[in-house]
Structure formats: structure tokens, C-alpha cells
Amino acid sequence: MSIVVSLPAADKTDWWCQMLRDLMPDWNIYPLGKEPDPEAIQYSVVWRPATGAMTPYRNLKAIVSLGAGIDHVLADEKLPEDVPIIRTVGTDLTQRMKEYIALHVLRHHRQLPKIQANQTAHKWEQIVVPPATERRVGIMGLGNLGGAAAELLASIGFQVVGWSRSPKELPGIRTYAGASEFGAFLEGTEILVCLLPLTESTRGILNADTFNRLKRGAAVINAARGQHLVDSDLIDALASGQIEAATLDVFHTEPLPKDHPFWDHPAITVTPHVASLIDAPTGSKIVAKNIRTFHETGTVADIADAKRGY
């Protein structure tokens, strides 16, 4: 029983291998490409694998994505067909995303970026904001992470609305579904949070048309995928005042290039893809459990649907 592990950084690959070896001493675990026999590999544990990286492993039973999204796996045009993809989700990852979304929704709600700018300028200004009960927050994507974030914000008192591909029901939250209800979801929204899976239908969804449907002066938070955002449309919306501020955790190219305009834009907060960062000590326990369960039963709760893209 053998597993290969692949992350973009070699030191992180080695870290994950060691964590998994500690948890699965009866398994052979190798960094990708260092296994003695590719034919013996039954599982791969990956984040952003290179194109064709899975091709040598002709006996793969499943591919494990080190994250809730599988778009980085599906990006491989040479990906073996009909190999199940297992998502990595868990209470720790959900908790981290809830913390991140609550932090930045509250930052925008209480105008903290303006307060910080005033401090730098030695300007005393008491900015009056409405209570959370009068602030409409829209969550795009109501899966494990989006649903949990929506419920947390509602518990604080925000007027939370949610939008997803298919109808969802969440207590105390008005939900919308499908393209026909997208406009109604956006109307009046003052803080927009993107937690959508990346699919062909959601690529570029944070664009000029979406921004123009929000309440003027809205804030945008993207903690899903960089490809959801049309960068130039956000810059234009900020310049016009249609969007007042943005928090971005994900980008088209990561690390974000040093000359990218987002770095120095006064209305943009850049965080380095840490909203729900998976680490080896936490994530390896989830991965080990999922692989053992799948190996014993042929299925697991977190199997993704490759045709849908999540």
C-alpha cells in the first residue's frame, strides 16, 4: 500500500510525508517522483500538481486534494480519467475560514481601514456606522465553508443572504439559487463574500456587472480562487467609488507578483492565501482517515464530483 505526496515546495512535501508516515506506519509514503515502483502507488496526495504528474501511476485508486477545492487537480489536462478525487475538509479548516470571514466582514463593517488611515494622518474622526442588523452581507457559495460563515455572521446580527448553484436552506438566512436569482441576491448587498468553487460558470464572476449591482460603496472579500475575480474590473470599480474596499486572499498568480497593483492600492487588503490554510499536523489526520476509509470501503463522504468541478 503506497502513497505519493506532492506540494509545490519540497520542504512542505517532506513535512506532509513525515506526518503521514507517523499516522500510517503500515503504508509506504514517498515524495512524488521518488517512489521505487510507480505501479505500486495507489493514492496521491497533491496540491497544484504539475501537468502529467499523475500519468506514471496507472494503478491509482484515488487522488486526494489538499484543500476543499479540486480545480487545481482538474487543471491537469493529462489527469487520469475516472479516478475519484477526495476533498480535504474538516472542522479545523471550517473554523479558520469562519474566523477569516468574520474578521474581514467586521473590518469593513466598522470601517477599520478608514480608521487606520486616519491614525496615520493623525486625524480624529468618529465614523458612524449602522449596527450589524442593518448591514446586508452576501455570501456566494453555501457549501461547507460558505454555509458555516453565513451562519456565524447571522449569529452576530448581520442581514445575511446567500447564493449558490442549487437551492440551499439555512436557518435565519435568505437564500437564492441559480443565474435567474443572482441579481436579486446582489441587490442591496453591502459586503460581498466569495466562497464559490471554481468552475467554468463561476470563473470571472467577480466582474464589473456584478460590482455594479451591489449597493454603491460596497466591500468585496474573495477567499475562494483568484480566477473568480477580473482584476482590472475591481481596479476600475474602486476608482469610480462603486466599490469602496476589498480584501483579497487568492490571486491568479501565487505568490502575487511583486509589481502587481494590488500590493500598493490603498483600498485593497492583500493576504497570502491564508484564510483556511491547511497545515500538515491538522490536515494529515484528515487525509489519513479519508484514505483508510476509502481503501476499506471504496468511498468516503468527501468525494468530489469532477463533472461539476467541486
C-alpha positions as CSV (number, residue, x, y, z in Angstrom):
1,M,0.0,0.0,0.0
2,S,1.8,3.1,-1.3
3,I,1.1,6.8,-1.5
4,V,2.9,9.7,-3.2
5,V,2.7,13.3,-1.9
6,S,3.3,16.4,-4.0
7,L,3.2,20.1,-3.0
8,P,4.9,23.0,-4.9
9,A,7.6,23.3,-2.2
10,A,9.9,20.4,-1.5
11,D,10.1,21.2,2.2
12,K,6.4,21.1,2.7
13,T,6.2,17.8,0.7
14,D,8.7,16.3,3.1
15,W,6.7,17.7,6.1
16,W,3.5,16.1,4.9
17,C,5.2,12.8,4.1
18,Q,6.6,12.6,7.7
19,M,3.2,13.5,9.3
20,L,1.5,10.8,7.2
21,R,4.2,8.2,8.0
22,D,3.6,8.8,11.7
23,L,-0.1,8.3,11.2
24,M,0.1,5.4,8.7
25,P,3.2,3.3,9.7
26,D,1.8,0.3,7.7
27,W,1.9,2.3,4.4
28,N,4.8,3.3,2.1
29,I,4.7,7.1,1.7
30,Y,7.0,8.9,-0.8
31,P,7.5,12.3,-2.3
32,L,6.2,12.3,-5.8
33,G,8.8,11.0,-8.2
34,K,10.9,9.3,-5.5
35,E,8.9,6.1,-5.3
36,P,10.8,2.9,-6.3
37,D,7.8,1.5,-8.2
38,P,5.2,3.7,-9.8
39,E,3.0,0.7,-10.4
40,A,2.6,0.2,-6.7
41,I,1.2,3.7,-6.0
42,Q,-2.5,3.5,-5.1
43,Y,-3.1,7.1,-3.8
44,S,-1.7,10.5,-4.5
45,V,-1.9,13.5,-2.1
46,V,-1.5,16.7,-4.0
47,W,-1.8,20.5,-4.1
48,R,-1.4,22.0,-7.6
49,P,0.2,19.0,-9.3
50,A,2.2,19.7,-12.5
51,T,0.5,18.7,-15.7
52,G,1.0,15.0,-16.3
53,A,2.3,14.3,-12.7
54,M,-0.3,11.6,-12.2
55,T,0.4,9.8,-15.5
56,P,3.0,7.3,-14.3
57,Y,0.7,6.0,-11.6
58,R,-1.5,3.6,-13.6
59,N,-3.0,1.9,-10.5
60,L,-4.3,4.9,-8.7
61,K,-7.4,4.3,-6.7
62,A,-7.9,7.9,-5.7
63,I,-6.4,11.4,-5.8
64,V,-6.5,13.4,-2.6
65,S,-6.8,17.2,-2.9
66,L,-5.1,19.1,-0.1
67,G,-8.0,21.5,0.1
68,A,-11.7,21.8,-0.3
69,G,-11.4,22.8,-3.9
70,I,-10.4,20.4,-6.7
71,D,-9.9,22.9,-9.6
72,H,-6.1,22.7,-9.1
73,V,-6.3,18.9,-9.8
74,L,-8.7,19.3,-12.7
75,A,-6.3,21.8,-14.3
76,D,-4.1,18.9,-15.3
77,E,-5.1,18.1,-18.9
78,K,-3.4,14.7,-18.6
79,L,-5.3,13.7,-15.5
80,P,-6.2,10.0,-15.5
81,E,-9.9,9.6,-16.2
82,D,-12.3,8.1,-13.8
83,V,-10.0,8.3,-10.8
84,P,-12.0,9.6,-7.8
85,I,-10.9,12.9,-6.2
86,I,-11.2,13.3,-2.4
87,R,-11.5,16.8,-1.0
88,T,-9.8,17.6,2.3
89,V,-12.2,19.4,4.6
90,G,-12.7,19.3,8.4
91,T,-13.8,21.2,11.4
92,D,-10.4,23.0,11.8
93,L,-10.4,24.2,8.2
94,T,-14.0,25.4,8.6
95,Q,-13.2,27.2,11.8
96,R,-10.3,29.0,10.2
97,M,-12.4,30.2,7.3
98,K,-15.1,31.4,9.7
99,E,-12.5,33.4,11.6
100,Y,-11.2,35.0,8.5
101,I,-14.6,35.9,7.0
102,A,-15.8,37.3,10.4
103,L,-12.6,39.3,10.8
104,H,-12.8,41.0,7.4
105,V,-16.5,41.5,7.3
106,L,-16.3,43.2,10.7
107,R,-13.2,45.3,9.4
108,H,-15.3,46.6,6.5
109,H,-18.5,47.0,8.5
110,R,-16.8,49.1,11.2
111,Q,-14.7,51.0,8.6
112,L,-11.4,49.9,10.2
113,P,-9.3,50.7,7.0
114,K,-10.5,54.3,7.2
115,I,-9.8,54.4,10.9
116,Q,-6.2,53.1,10.3
117,A,-5.7,55.7,7.5
118,N,-6.9,58.4,9.9
119,Q,-4.4,57.3,12.5
120,T,-1.6,57.5,10.0
121,A,-2.8,61.1,9.2
122,H,-3.2,61.9,12.9
123,K,-6.9,62.7,12.1
124,W,-9.5,62.3,14.8
125,E,-12.8,61.4,13.2
126,Q,-15.6,59.4,14.8
127,I,-17.0,57.4,11.9
128,V,-20.7,56.4,12.4
129,V,-21.7,53.0,11.1
130,P,-25.1,51.3,11.3
131,P,-25.4,48.2,13.6
132,A,-24.9,44.8,12.0
133,T,-28.6,44.3,11.9
134,E,-28.8,47.0,9.2
135,R,-25.9,45.7,7.1
136,R,-26.6,43.2,4.3
137,V,-23.8,40.7,3.7
138,G,-24.0,38.4,0.7
139,I,-22.2,35.0,0.7
140,M,-21.5,33.5,-2.7
141,G,-21.2,29.7,-2.2
142,L,-23.1,27.8,0.5
143,G,-21.0,24.7,0.8
144,N,-19.2,23.6,4.0
145,L,-17.2,26.8,4.3
146,G,-19.8,29.3,2.9
147,G,-22.7,27.9,4.9
148,A,-20.7,27.9,8.2
149,A,-19.5,31.5,7.5
150,A,-23.1,32.6,6.7
151,E,-24.4,31.1,9.9
152,L,-21.7,32.8,12.0
153,L,-22.3,36.2,10.5
154,A,-26.1,35.8,11.1
155,S,-25.4,34.9,14.7
156,I,-23.5,38.2,15.1
157,G,-26.6,40.0,13.8
158,F,-25.9,40.8,10.1
159,Q,-28.6,40.6,7.5
160,V,-27.1,37.6,5.7
161,V,-28.2,36.4,2.3
162,G,-26.6,33.5,0.4
163,W,-26.4,32.4,-3.3
164,S,-25.5,29.0,-4.7
165,R,-25.8,27.0,-7.8
166,S,-28.6,24.9,-6.4
167,P,-31.2,25.7,-3.7
168,K,-30.0,25.5,-0.1
169,E,-31.8,26.1,3.2
170,L,-30.0,27.7,6.1
171,P,-31.8,28.8,9.3
172,G,-32.3,32.6,9.5
173,I,-30.7,33.2,6.1
174,R,-32.5,34.1,2.9
175,T,-31.0,32.1,0.1
176,Y,-31.0,32.4,-3.7
177,A,-30.1,29.9,-6.3
178,G,-29.1,29.9,-10.0
179,A,-28.4,32.5,-12.6
180,S,-32.1,33.7,-12.5
181,E,-31.8,34.8,-8.9
182,F,-28.3,36.2,-8.9
183,G,-29.4,39.8,-9.5
184,A,-31.9,39.7,-6.6
185,F,-29.1,38.3,-4.3
186,L,-26.8,41.2,-5.2
187,E,-29.3,44.0,-4.9
188,G,-28.7,46.0,-1.8
189,T,-25.7,43.9,-0.7
190,E,-23.1,46.0,1.0
191,I,-20.4,43.4,1.8
192,L,-20.0,40.6,-0.8
193,V,-18.0,37.5,0.2
194,C,-16.9,34.9,-2.5
195,L,-16.5,31.3,-1.3
196,L,-17.6,29.6,-4.5
197,P,-15.9,26.6,-6.1
198,L,-14.1,27.5,-9.3
199,T,-15.9,26.2,-12.3
200,E,-16.3,27.4,-15.9
201,S,-19.6,29.1,-14.8
202,T,-18.0,30.9,-11.8
203,R,-14.7,31.9,-13.4
204,G,-14.6,35.7,-13.6
205,I,-17.9,36.1,-11.7
206,L,-16.5,39.0,-9.7
207,N,-16.7,41.4,-12.6
208,A,-17.9,44.9,-13.5
209,D,-21.5,43.7,-13.9
210,T,-21.5,42.0,-10.5
211,F,-20.0,45.1,-8.8
212,N,-22.5,47.5,-10.5
213,R,-25.4,45.5,-9.0
214,L,-24.2,46.0,-5.4
215,K,-25.0,48.9,-3.3
216,R,-22.7,51.8,-4.1
217,G,-19.7,51.9,-1.8
218,A,-19.8,48.1,-1.1
219,A,-16.9,46.0,0.0
220,V,-15.7,42.7,-1.6
221,I,-14.0,39.8,0.1
222,N,-12.5,37.0,-2.1
223,A,-11.3,33.9,-0.2
224,A,-12.2,31.4,-2.9
225,R,-10.0,31.4,-6.0
226,G,-8.1,34.2,-7.8
227,Q,-9.7,33.3,-11.1
228,H,-13.1,34.3,-9.8
229,L,-12.0,38.0,-10.0
230,V,-11.5,40.1,-13.0
231,D,-8.6,42.2,-11.6
232,S,-9.0,45.2,-13.9
233,D,-12.7,45.4,-13.2
234,L,-12.0,45.7,-9.5
235,I,-9.5,48.4,-10.0
236,D,-12.0,50.4,-12.1
237,A,-14.8,49.8,-9.6
238,L,-12.6,51.1,-6.8
239,A,-11.6,54.2,-8.9
240,S,-15.3,55.0,-9.6
241,G,-16.3,54.5,-5.9
242,Q,-18.8,51.8,-6.8
243,I,-16.6,49.5,-4.6
244,E,-15.1,51.2,-1.6
245,A,-12.7,48.5,-0.4
246,A,-11.6,44.9,-1.0
247,T,-9.9,42.1,0.9
248,L,-8.2,39.5,-1.4
249,D,-6.7,36.2,-0.2
250,V,-6.4,34.5,-3.5
251,F,-4.9,35.6,-6.9
252,H,-4.5,34.5,-10.5
253,T,-0.8,34.0,-9.8
254,E,0.5,33.0,-6.4
255,P,2.7,34.3,-4.9
256,L,1.3,37.6,-6.0
257,P,3.9,39.2,-8.3
258,K,5.8,42.0,-6.6
259,D,4.8,44.5,-9.3
260,H,1.1,43.8,-9.1
261,P,-1.0,46.9,-8.5
262,F,-3.0,45.2,-5.7
263,W,0.0,45.4,-3.3
264,D,0.0,49.2,-3.1
265,H,-3.6,50.0,-3.7
266,P,-4.9,51.9,-0.6
267,A,-8.3,50.3,-0.7
268,I,-7.1,46.7,-1.0
269,T,-6.0,44.4,1.8
270,V,-3.8,41.6,0.5
271,T,-3.4,38.4,2.5
272,P,-1.2,35.5,1.2
273,H,-3.8,32.7,0.8
274,V,-4.1,32.0,4.5
275,A,-7.9,32.2,5.0
276,S,-8.2,28.5,5.7
277,L,-4.6,27.4,5.3
278,I,-4.2,23.7,5.7
279,D,-1.2,22.5,7.7
280,A,0.4,19.1,7.9
281,P,-0.3,18.4,11.6
282,T,-4.0,19.1,11.2
283,G,-4.6,18.1,7.6
284,S,-2.6,14.8,7.7
285,K,-5.1,13.4,10.2
286,I,-8.0,14.2,7.8
287,V,-6.1,12.8,4.9
288,A,-5.1,9.6,6.7
289,K,-8.6,8.9,7.8
290,N,-10.1,9.5,4.4
291,I,-7.5,7.2,2.7
292,R,-8.1,4.4,5.2
293,T,-11.8,4.7,4.9
294,F,-11.7,4.8,1.1
295,H,-9.3,1.9,0.9
296,E,-11.6,-0.2,3.2
297,T,-15.0,0.8,1.8
298,G,-14.4,2.2,-1.7
299,T,-16.0,5.6,-0.8
300,V,-15.8,8.5,1.6
301,A,-18.0,11.4,2.5
302,D,-15.7,14.0,0.8
303,I,-15.7,12.5,-2.7
304,A,-15.9,15.4,-5.2
305,D,-17.9,15.5,-8.4
306,A,-15.3,16.1,-11.1
307,K,-18.1,16.9,-13.7
308,R,-19.4,19.7,-11.5
309,G,-15.9,20.8,-10.5
310,Y,-16.4,20.5,-6.8
